[in-house]
Amino acid sequence: MGLPRRLEVWKMGIVNYSEALKLQEKLSSDRKTNQIADTLLSLQHPPTYTLGKRRTDHNILVPESKLKSIGATLHYTQRGGDVTFHGPRQAILYPIISLRELGLGARKYVEKLELTMIDLASLYGVKARAGQTGETGVWVGQRKIGAIGVRISSGITSHGLAFNVDPDLNYFKYIVPCGIVDKEVTSLQRETLQVLPSDEVVHDHLISCFVRTFGYADVVWKNVDSLP
């Protein structure tokens, strides 16, 4: 019997981080009991800083009151990885998928997330690469363009990747992004010579890169205007 390759894609627009987190928890629970198929959430967040399970607060360079004053919120999560920023004009994918059914281990899964973003960058003439020793995410030269932070529970994934399309990069100056000092954060808009299409088109291209990289053949797209 062949491996299942069915994926349901939820296109969600801008979603508050706490609401997205609750949704991921519910979908992860449903996926563990096979109530749903593999599901991919495609969305953006309002200005948001998140910390991983290692709680590396020292990589936040200002008090939380300062983050609030610039209109951002701070959230503690159970994902891997260090502190990062999420905001408008950043393409986020949260896969809720069964690694066991896809025959993937944790390392291979992360590599495929990296490849998803590398493929997207290449569509716009940007040569990106996976992180080297001591680095995480996806880079253009020495500039970081995409972040990865995942959680795997009973073989089911949550959290995922964030690719900088054209966010306000000033938000990154308040943190040590992903705990890597003396590195610049960049965006697709900064690196490409092309005029970018709408954010929705770029998001769709990212989804298509994910579908191709993970080998899904049966894909159902849904526009989700409100949380279930």
Order of alpha helices (4+ residues) and beta strands (2+ residues): beta-alpha-beta-beta-alpha-beta-beta-beta-alpha-alpha-beta-beta-beta-beta-beta-alpha-alpha-beta
